Amino acid sequence: MSEALQGFASRVRTERGWWVAGGVVVGALIYPFIVETLQVLPLIGDFVPRTGSMVVMLVFTMMALGLNVVVGYAGLLDLGYVAFYAAGAYTAGWFASLQFEQVTFHFGSTVSNDLPGIHISMWFVLAAAGIFTTIVGIIIGLPTLRLRGDYLAIVTLGFGEIVPQFVRNADESGLGFDLTNGTYGITPIDSLGFGSFVLRDQQNKDDLYYWTAIGLILFTVFCCIRLRDSRLGRAWIAIREDETAAAAMGIPLMRTKTWSYAIGAFFGGIAGAFYSSFRAGAFPADFFFNVSIFILCMVILGGIGSIWGVLAGGMILGYLNIEGLSTIGAKVQDAGLDFDPTKYNFGIYGFIIVAMMLFRPTGLIPERRHKIELAEGVRDSPFYDVQTEGTLTDRDPSDN
């Protein structure tokens, strides 16, 4: 009877969770229509982000979900995730801009057919960026994923530092053409749109990018849920928990790890291409090491391995980075205090993470498995105790 009640309670919690998720999605979809009303409300109006800011927050949250596949599911500490972000951004620059002026090719683009360069519809470019970064993830992952722990983190950090240096210097690639336009970056990059809809005014552009970002987030969440519950997802979790035991049970370590790296790269590439189209440019200054750390902080804040936690952590840190700290600083200065929190943004993020590790190490919305492990712990016995455990020599004299 108790098992039946527990099953019923579990179903009720699941259904309630889906109702809450559905309400959040509906609220997100109508946000552009109500944002101006929310901004005039007393007390909270100044803290309501603009639609354009929400686009940036959603893009970084999507990258955090992609990194969560690598760090949260497979347990691989990746400090160079910005490499996939850059690869996606420059894919958009190559296939939707004036970069290659010696070629004139148009396919479904929203710009004039007279413009030189390659101009493919950004909807196809997003898919191409995901495929390209998946290949990059496999190429990078094959030689690096043989390592573990700190060694893997150092190597991925190295790749993350190589990419911005490469895009700075690839304007003289030795191939007879300019690949990345060096420190100036590639700009302008074509916009999303159907015909000329997106080019009417800035409000239309922000709204279209916002709804597209919502669609990308829903697609990413759906894929993450399906992957988590799949056979591949269970293999990732087994590797995360005990790599040696997973190998002993027949899980192919390299292939399984490479899949996590490639899938995480896929989402990072799409996010990079989408963001470069929104900003109308891809610039080397956007791809430094601190971006990888910032995205990793989103995963840690929300809860490593938790999809809903990473969503929450990504939106919170994204908001603080885009508008939150500057709005708080303006309020503080209006109160007569000379303090600008934007100058100490990474110090503030670091303080938040340290506080989370001290008071809620599982994150804002923890993954169930991590929560159980930290709550109950795992009992380890030395080899000698294992030999004698449960025998007469291991009994308490008071038991007689």
C-alpha positions as CSV (number, residue, x, y, z in Angstrom):
1,M,0.0,0.0,0.0
2,S,2.8,2.4,0.9
3,E,4.5,1.7,-2.5
4,A,1.2,2.5,-4.3
5,L,1.0,5.8,-2.3
6,Q,4.6,6.6,-3.1
7,G,3.9,6.0,-6.8
8,F,0.8,8.2,-6.7
9,A,2.7,11.0,-5.0
10,S,5.5,10.7,-7.6
11,R,3.0,11.0,-10.4
12,V,1.4,14.0,-8.8
13,R,4.7,15.7,-8.4
14,T,5.6,15.0,-12.0
15,E,2.3,16.3,-13.3
16,R,2.6,19.4,-11.2
17,G,6.1,20.0,-12.5
18,W,4.9,19.7,-16.1
19,W,2.1,22.2,-15.4
20,V,4.6,24.6,-13.9
21,A,6.9,24.2,-16.9
22,G,4.0,24.8,-19.3
23,G,3.1,28.0,-17.5
24,V,6.6,29.2,-17.7
25,V,6.7,28.5,-21.5
26,V,3.5,30.4,-22.0
27,G,4.7,33.3,-20.0
28,A,8.0,33.3,-21.9
29,L,6.2,33.3,-25.3
30,I,4.0,36.4,-24.4
31,Y,6.9,38.2,-22.8
32,P,7.5,40.7,-25.7
33,F,3.8,41.7,-25.5
34,I,3.9,42.5,-21.8
35,V,7.5,43.7,-21.2
36,E,6.6,47.4,-21.5
37,T,3.8,47.0,-19.0
38,L,6.1,45.2,-16.6
39,Q,8.7,47.9,-16.9
40,V,6.4,50.6,-15.6
41,L,5.4,48.7,-12.4
42,P,6.7,50.2,-9.2
43,L,9.7,48.7,-7.4
44,I,10.3,45.9,-9.9
45,G,9.9,47.8,-13.2
46,D,13.5,48.9,-13.4
47,F,14.7,45.3,-13.0
48,V,12.6,43.9,-15.9
49,P,15.1,43.0,-18.7
50,R,14.5,44.2,-22.3
51,T,13.6,41.7,-25.0
52,G,17.1,42.1,-26.5
53,S,18.7,41.3,-23.2
54,M,16.5,38.3,-22.8
55,V,17.9,37.0,-26.2
56,V,21.5,37.2,-24.9
57,M,20.4,35.5,-21.6
58,L,18.8,32.6,-23.5
59,V,21.8,32.2,-25.8
60,F,24.2,31.8,-22.8
61,T,21.7,29.5,-21.1
62,M,21.6,27.3,-24.2
63,M,25.4,27.1,-24.1
64,A,25.2,26.2,-20.4
65,L,22.8,23.3,-21.2
66,G,25.3,22.1,-23.8
67,L,28.1,22.2,-21.3
68,N,26.0,20.4,-18.8
69,V,26.0,17.4,-21.2
70,V,29.8,17.3,-20.9
71,V,30.2,18.2,-17.2
72,G,27.0,17.2,-15.6
73,Y,26.2,14.0,-17.5
74,A,29.6,12.6,-18.4
75,G,31.6,14.2,-15.6
76,L,34.3,15.7,-17.9
77,L,35.6,19.0,-16.7
78,D,35.8,21.2,-19.9
79,L,37.4,24.6,-19.5
80,G,37.6,25.3,-23.2
81,Y,33.9,25.4,-24.2
82,V,34.3,28.8,-25.7
83,A,36.1,27.1,-28.6
84,F,32.7,25.6,-29.8
85,Y,31.0,29.0,-29.3
86,A,33.7,30.6,-31.5
87,A,33.5,27.8,-34.2
88,G,29.7,28.4,-34.5
89,A,30.1,32.2,-34.7
90,Y,32.7,32.0,-37.4
91,T,30.6,29.5,-39.4
92,A,27.9,32.1,-39.5
93,G,30.5,34.6,-40.6
94,W,31.8,32.5,-43.4
95,F,28.4,31.5,-44.8
96,A,26.3,34.7,-44.2
97,S,28.4,37.8,-44.7
98,L,30.6,39.7,-47.1
99,Q,33.8,37.9,-45.9
100,F,34.5,36.1,-49.1
101,E,34.0,38.9,-51.6
102,Q,35.6,37.0,-54.4
103,V,32.5,34.7,-54.4
104,T,28.9,35.6,-55.0
105,F,26.5,33.0,-53.8
106,H,23.0,33.4,-52.4
107,F,20.6,30.8,-51.1
108,G,17.4,31.8,-49.2
109,S,19.1,34.9,-47.7
110,T,17.3,38.1,-46.7
111,V,19.9,40.5,-48.3
112,S,20.0,41.8,-51.8
113,N,21.2,39.4,-54.5
114,D,23.7,42.0,-55.7
115,L,25.9,41.8,-52.6
116,P,29.1,39.8,-53.0
117,G,30.1,37.0,-50.6
118,I,28.3,33.9,-49.5
119,H,24.8,34.5,-48.2
120,I,22.9,31.4,-47.1
121,S,19.7,31.6,-45.1
122,M,20.6,31.8,-41.4
123,W,18.2,28.9,-40.7
124,F,20.5,26.6,-42.7
125,V,23.6,28.2,-41.3
126,L,22.5,27.3,-37.7
127,A,22.3,23.7,-38.7
128,A,25.6,23.9,-40.5
129,A,27.2,25.5,-37.4
130,G,25.9,22.6,-35.3
131,I,27.3,20.0,-37.6
132,F,30.6,21.8,-38.0
133,T,31.2,22.2,-34.3
134,T,30.2,18.5,-33.7
135,I,33.1,17.6,-36.0
136,V,35.4,20.0,-34.2
137,G,34.3,18.4,-30.9
138,I,35.2,15.0,-32.2
139,I,38.6,16.2,-33.5
140,I,39.4,17.9,-30.2
141,G,37.9,15.1,-28.1
142,L,39.7,12.1,-29.6
143,P,43.2,13.1,-28.4
144,T,42.1,14.7,-25.2
145,L,39.5,12.4,-23.7
146,R,42.0,9.7,-22.9
147,L,43.0,11.9,-20.0
148,R,41.2,12.3,-16.7
149,G,40.5,14.9,-14.1
150,D,42.9,17.8,-13.8
151,Y,44.9,16.7,-16.9
152,L,41.7,16.8,-19.1
153,A,40.8,20.3,-17.7
154,I,44.3,21.6,-18.5
155,V,44.2,20.3,-22.1
156,T,40.7,21.6,-22.8
157,L,41.8,25.0,-21.3
158,G,44.7,24.9,-23.8
159,F,42.3,24.4,-26.8
160,G,40.1,27.2,-25.5
161,E,43.1,29.5,-25.5
162,I,44.3,28.4,-29.0
163,V,41.0,29.3,-30.7
164,P,41.0,33.1,-30.1
165,Q,44.6,33.2,-31.0
166,F,43.9,31.4,-34.2
167,V,41.0,33.6,-35.3
168,R,43.2,36.7,-34.6
169,N,45.9,35.5,-36.9
170,A,44.0,33.6,-39.6
171,D,43.6,36.8,-41.7
172,E,46.9,35.6,-43.2
173,S,46.2,31.9,-43.3
174,G,48.6,31.1,-46.1
175,L,45.8,29.8,-48.2
176,G,45.6,32.9,-50.4
177,F,42.5,34.5,-48.7
178,D,41.5,36.1,-45.5
179,L,39.7,33.5,-43.3
180,T,38.7,35.5,-40.2
181,N,39.5,39.2,-40.8
182,G,41.9,39.1,-37.8
183,T,41.3,41.3,-34.8
184,Y,38.5,43.2,-36.6
185,G,36.3,40.2,-36.8
186,I,33.6,39.4,-39.4
187,T,30.9,42.0,-39.7
188,P,28.1,42.5,-40.8
189,I,26.6,39.0,-40.5
190,D,23.1,38.5,-42.1
191,S,20.0,38.4,-39.9
192,L,17.4,35.8,-39.4
193,G,14.1,36.4,-41.1
194,F,11.5,35.5,-43.6
195,G,12.0,37.8,-46.6
196,S,12.4,41.4,-45.2
197,F,10.4,41.0,-42.0
198,V,13.3,41.0,-39.7
199,L,14.8,44.2,-41.3
200,R,11.8,46.5,-40.7
201,D,12.9,47.8,-37.3
202,Q,14.8,46.9,-34.2
203,Q,11.7,45.9,-32.3
204,N,10.7,43.3,-34.9
205,K,14.3,42.0,-34.9
206,D,14.5,41.6,-31.2
207,D,11.1,39.9,-31.0
208,L,11.9,37.4,-33.8
209,Y,15.3,36.6,-32.3
210,Y,13.6,36.2,-28.9
211,W,11.0,33.7,-30.1
212,T,13.7,31.8,-32.0
213,A,15.8,31.7,-28.9
214,I,12.8,30.2,-27.0
215,G,12.5,27.6,-29.7
216,L,16.2,26.7,-29.5
217,I,16.0,26.4,-25.7
218,L,13.0,24.1,-25.9
219,F,14.8,22.0,-28.5
220,T,17.8,21.8,-26.3
221,V,15.9,20.9,-23.2
222,F,14.0,18.2,-25.1
223,C,17.2,16.7,-26.4
224,C,18.8,16.8,-23.0
225,I,15.9,15.0,-21.4
226,R,15.9,12.3,-24.0
227,L,19.6,11.9,-23.8
228,R,19.6,11.7,-20.0
229,D,17.0,8.9,-20.1
230,S,18.6,7.0,-23.0
231,R,21.1,4.2,-22.9
232,L,23.8,6.6,-23.9
233,G,22.9,8.9,-21.0
234,R,23.0,6.1,-18.5
235,A,26.5,5.2,-19.8
236,W,27.6,8.8,-19.3
237,I,26.3,8.7,-15.7
238,A,28.2,5.4,-15.1
239,I,31.4,7.0,-16.4
240,R,30.8,10.0,-14.2
241,E,30.3,7.9,-11.1
242,D,33.1,5.4,-11.6
243,E,35.1,5.3,-14.8
244,T,36.9,2.1,-13.9
245,A,33.7,0.2,-13.0
246,A,32.1,1.5,-16.2
247,A,34.9,0.1,-18.3
248,A,34.7,-3.2,-16.4
249,M,31.0,-3.4,-17.2
250,G,31.8,-3.1,-21.0
251,I,31.1,0.5,-21.6
252,P,33.4,1.8,-24.4
253,L,35.0,4.8,-22.6
254,M,36.4,6.7,-25.6
255,R,33.4,6.4,-27.8
256,T,31.0,7.3,-25.0
257,K,33.0,10.3,-23.9
258,T,33.4,11.5,-27.4
259,W,29.7,11.4,-27.9
260,S,29.2,13.7,-24.9
261,Y,31.9,16.1,-26.2
262,A,30.4,16.2,-29.7
263,I,26.8,16.7,-28.5
264,G,27.8,19.5,-26.1
265,A,29.8,21.1,-29.0
266,F,26.7,20.8,-31.2
267,F,24.6,23.0,-28.9
268,G,27.5,25.4,-28.3
269,G,27.9,25.9,-32.1
270,I,24.3,26.6,-32.8
271,A,24.3,29.2,-29.9
272,G,27.5,30.8,-31.3
273,A,26.0,31.2,-34.8
274,F,22.7,32.5,-33.5
275,Y,24.4,35.0,-31.2
276,S,26.7,36.2,-34.0
277,S,23.7,36.8,-36.2
278,F,22.0,38.7,-33.4
279,R,25.0,40.9,-32.9
280,A,25.7,41.1,-36.6
281,G,29.3,40.1,-36.1
282,A,31.8,37.6,-34.8
283,F,34.8,39.2,-32.9
284,P,37.8,37.5,-31.3
285,A,37.3,39.5,-28.1
286,D,34.2,37.5,-27.5
287,F,36.0,34.2,-27.1
288,F,38.2,34.5,-24.1
289,F,38.7,32.0,-21.3
290,N,36.4,33.9,-18.9
291,V,33.4,33.0,-21.1
292,S,34.1,29.3,-20.5
293,I,34.3,30.0,-16.7
294,F,31.1,32.1,-16.8
295,I,29.2,29.3,-18.5
296,L,30.6,26.7,-16.1
297,C,29.4,28.9,-13.2
298,M,25.9,28.7,-14.6
299,V,26.0,24.9,-14.5
300,I,27.4,24.9,-10.9
301,L,24.9,27.5,-9.6
302,G,21.9,25.7,-11.1
303,G,23.0,22.2,-10.2
304,I,25.5,20.0,-12.0
305,G,23.5,17.5,-14.1
306,S,20.2,19.2,-13.5
307,I,18.4,20.5,-16.6
308,W,16.0,22.7,-14.8
309,G,18.8,23.9,-12.4
310,V,21.0,24.9,-15.3
311,L,18.1,26.8,-16.9
312,A,17.6,28.7,-13.6
313,G,21.4,29.3,-13.1
314,G,21.9,30.4,-16.7
315,M,19.1,32.9,-16.6
316,I,20.1,34.3,-13.2
317,L,23.8,34.9,-14.0
318,G,22.9,36.0,-17.6
319,Y,20.6,38.6,-16.2
320,L,23.2,39.9,-13.7
321,N,25.8,40.1,-16.4
322,I,23.6,41.9,-19.0
323,E,21.4,44.2,-16.9
324,G,21.2,43.2,-13.3
325,L,24.5,44.6,-11.9
326,S,24.2,47.8,-13.8
327,T,20.7,48.4,-12.6
328,I,21.7,47.6,-9.0
329,G,24.6,50.0,-9.4
330,A,22.4,52.8,-10.6
331,K,20.1,52.3,-7.6
332,V,23.1,52.3,-5.2
333,Q,24.4,55.5,-6.7
334,D,21.0,57.1,-6.5
335,A,21.1,56.4,-2.8
336,G,24.3,58.4,-2.5
337,L,26.9,55.5,-2.4
338,D,29.8,55.5,-4.8
339,F,29.9,51.8,-5.8
340,D,29.7,50.3,-9.2
341,P,29.2,46.5,-9.0
342,T,29.9,46.1,-12.7
343,K,33.6,46.7,-12.0
344,Y,33.6,43.7,-9.7
345,N,31.3,41.4,-11.7
346,F,33.5,38.3,-11.7
347,G,34.3,38.8,-8.0
348,I,30.5,38.9,-7.3
349,Y,30.0,35.7,-9.4
350,G,32.8,34.0,-7.5
351,F,31.2,35.0,-4.2
352,I,27.9,33.6,-5.3
353,I,29.5,30.2,-6.3
354,V,31.5,30.0,-3.0
355,A,28.3,30.7,-1.1
356,M,26.5,28.0,-3.0
357,M,29.2,25.5,-2.3
358,L,29.0,26.2,1.4
359,F,25.3,26.4,1.9
360,R,23.7,24.4,-1.0
361,P,26.4,22.4,-2.8
362,T,23.9,20.5,-5.0
363,G,22.8,23.8,-6.7
364,L,19.5,25.7,-6.8
365,I,17.6,22.8,-8.4
366,P,19.8,19.7,-7.7
367,E,19.8,16.5,-9.8
368,R,18.2,13.7,-7.7
369,R,21.2,11.4,-7.9
370,H,23.6,14.1,-6.7
371,K,21.2,15.2,-3.9
372,I,21.0,11.6,-2.6
373,E,24.7,11.1,-2.7
374,L,25.4,14.2,-0.7
375,A,22.6,13.6,1.7
376,E,23.3,10.0,2.5
377,G,27.0,9.7,1.5
378,V,28.8,6.7,0.2
379,R,30.3,4.3,2.8
380,D,33.8,3.1,1.8
381,S,35.6,0.5,3.8
382,P,39.4,-0.2,3.8
383,F,40.5,-3.5,2.3
384,Y,41.2,-5.0,5.7
385,D,37.8,-4.0,7.0
386,V,36.1,-5.5,4.0
387,Q,37.8,-8.9,4.7
388,T,36.6,-8.9,8.3
389,E,33.3,-7.0,8.0
390,G,30.3,-9.1,9.1
391,T,32.5,-11.7,10.8
392,L,32.7,-12.4,14.6
393,T,35.7,-10.1,14.9
394,D,33.6,-7.3,13.5
395,R,30.8,-7.6,16.1
396,D,30.2,-5.3,19.0
397,P,30.7,-7.1,22.3
398,S,27.5,-5.6,23.6
399,D,25.6,-7.6,20.9
400,N,26.2,-10.9,22.9
